[in-house]
Amino acid sequence: MKSVREIAEEIAQLRSIQELEACGYLDDGRKGVSNAIDKQKRRIEKEQKLKFKYEEMCRYENGLKQKYRYIAGVDEAGRGPIAGEVVAAAVILPEGFLLPGLDDSKKLSLEKRTAYREVIMREADYGIGIASVEEIDSLNIYEASRLAMQRAVKNLNGTPEHLLVDAMTLGMGIDEISIIKGDANSVSIAAASVIAKTTRDMMMADYDTQYPGYYFSKHKGYGTKEHLTSLEEFGISPVHRRTFEPVKSLILKH
């Protein structure tokens, strides 16, 4: 008779519920075998759920494939913070790209965002666009976000034939669709959201070194209580947005 460990190793290799049900170990009375079966069943069900969601998020891309070959998803990160640039990314995923679990970057753990970033940057065509703090203050955050997105599209290696954009239109003379909550409904936009957020987070980590005391790597420039305390203590840094509150009021105060 095989040991529980040997059987558990076999069960861990099964990739479908059908294989699990046909494995021949369902009637094994040992608790260790039963636990291994239950564990693998949960794993398979989770993988199937992620794959189903991924397929659902491909519906925009799949619907456009008959007419367009190069479809770029576009998203930004950093509209809400009171410090730092707004960063955008555009991503054209290759044919057959599969990354179950890809989602709105805000829903992913740091570990997953980092891992997905590496896969996307290795396998896809991507471009990054940035609008400076000065541009945010002079244009307003909405127009600065649009500018960063346009720059991201221009920085792609290839020329996209169609754009899928998160909650915005870019007006670049390229066919486009604006999708509300696009980073949760389109794999291309989700991929762009991962690149945009991880890039901006790394920039804020660099600012943490340049301007110690503001804890930029921790709050990423958002107006947390800790950040506002630092702002009162150390004043306004070169990367703070001067048209955003409470930075604006602090300028007037002093």
LINGIVEN-V596182 format. One line per field, one symbol per residue. ss: DSSP state (2 for helix, 1 for strand, 0 for the rest). phi: phi as a letter, one per 30 degrees, with the letter a starting at -180 (. if undefined). burial: 1 if it has 16 or more other C-alpha atoms within 10 Angstrom, else 0. A space follows every 10 residues. Layout:
ss: ???
phi: ???
burial: ???
//
This chain:
ss: 0002222222 2000002222 2000000000 2222222222 2222222222 2222222022 2222000000 1111111000 0010011111 1100000000 0000222002 2222222222 2220111111 1022222220 2222222222 2222000000 0111110000 0000111110 0222002222 2222222222 2222222222 0000022220 0000222222 2222000001 0000002222 2220
phi: .ddedddddd ddcdcbdddd dcdicdcddd dddddddddd dddddddddd dddddddcdd dddcddcbcc cccbabbjdd dcbjdccbbb bcddeidbbe jdaeeddcde ddedddeddd ddccdbbcbb cdedddddcj dddddddddd dddddddccd cacccdhacc hciceabccd hedcbbddde dddddddddd dddddddddd bdjcheddch jdddeddddd dddcidddcd ddccdcdedd dddc
burial: 0001001100 1101100001 0000100000 0011011001 1001001101 1011001001 1000000001 1111111110 1111111111 1110000001 1111100000 0010011001 0001111111 1111110000 1001111111 1111110001 0111110111 0000011010 0111111111 1111111111 1011101100 0001111011 1110001101 1000010011 1111001000 0000
//
